Amino acid sequence: MRNLKTIVHKSLSAVEKAYKNAKPSVSGTNFYGDDKKIAGHFAVVVLYKTDEDLKAAQSAGQTEAVKQSILSEMLKRGYPEDAIRTISFRFISEQRVKEEANGVLFTYLK
């Protein structure tokens, strides 16, 4: 069986690199949930530096483009096509994580 965690990591890394010089830029990506037991039972987190950057990305349609890029990269690397629809996405700002969870992403996500 394919290592789904590796597929996800490589896909996120590729998209993060592709958008690092965009305006606004993606400042980071991560994922959480059960990636071993059943494909698709997890969420992808895409980070922007500030609330303003996140709002600009949403207004410009960039968040949807990032989401589609991630899904495309995952499929290209062998992620199961039937499981791709169950993945959820969260777009948040590092600013919000710092203000509400002392900069700890997983505390913020709870």
N, C-alpha and C positions, 0 to 999 in steps of 0.2 A: 504494500500500500504506500502511496505517496506520503511524504512527510508534510502534512498540511501546515504545520507551524512554519517550516522553512519556506513554503510557497508564499505564505502571508508576509513573512518578514522581508523576503526578496521583493515582493510586489510593492509593499509600503516604501521600502528603501528607494526603489526606482521612481516612484511617483513623487516622493519627497524631494529627490534630487531634481526631477524635472520642473518642480514648482518652486525651488528655493530662490530663484531670481525673478519670479513673477511679482507683479505689483497688484495686490499685496502678496507676500510670500507665505508659503506653508512653513511654519517653524518647527513642526514635528508631527510624528504619527505614532500610534500605538494601537494595541488591541487587547481585549480582555474577554474572558469567558472560556467555555469548554471547546477547545480546538482539537482535542484528541478523541473524545468519545463519539461525537456526531458532528460531521462537517456542517458548518454554517451556524452553529449555536454560539456566536460571539458577536461582539461589536467592534467596529473600527473607530478610532478616535483620531481626528485631524485637528491640529492646533494652529492657531494664528497668534501672533504676539499680543495684539490688543483687541478690545471690543470693537474699536473703530475699524481695524483691519478685517475682522470677521464680518462686520456689517457690509463693508465694501465688497468683500468676496461674494457674499450672498447676493447683494444687489446686482453684481456683474455676472452672476451665473457661474462663478468660478467654483463654488462648493460642489455644484452638480457635476461640473467637468472633472473635478478631482475625484469624486465618487466613481464616475464612469471609468476614469483612467485606472483606478485601483482595481475595479472589477475586471476590466480588460486584462490587466497585468496578471491577475490571479488565474483567469481562464487560460491565458497564454502559457502559464507555467504548470498547468495541469490540475487546477482546483476543480472539483466536481461541479459540472454545470447545473445539475439539479439542486445543489445546495446553495448556489450563489445568491438566490433570491431571499434567503433567510438571514443574510448578514445585515445587521443594522449599522448605521453611521451616526456619529456625533461630531459636530463641529463646534469647538469651544476656543476660548482665548486663554492664553497663558495668564493674562491680566486677571481674569475671573478666577482661575485656579489659585493664584497668589492671594487674592483678596478673600476668598471664601474658604480656602483649605490650606493656607500657609504654604502654597506651592506644591502640595502633594497631590498629584493627579488622581491616584486611586482613592484617596480620601474624598476628593471632589466628586468622583463618579458614584460614590455610595449614596 
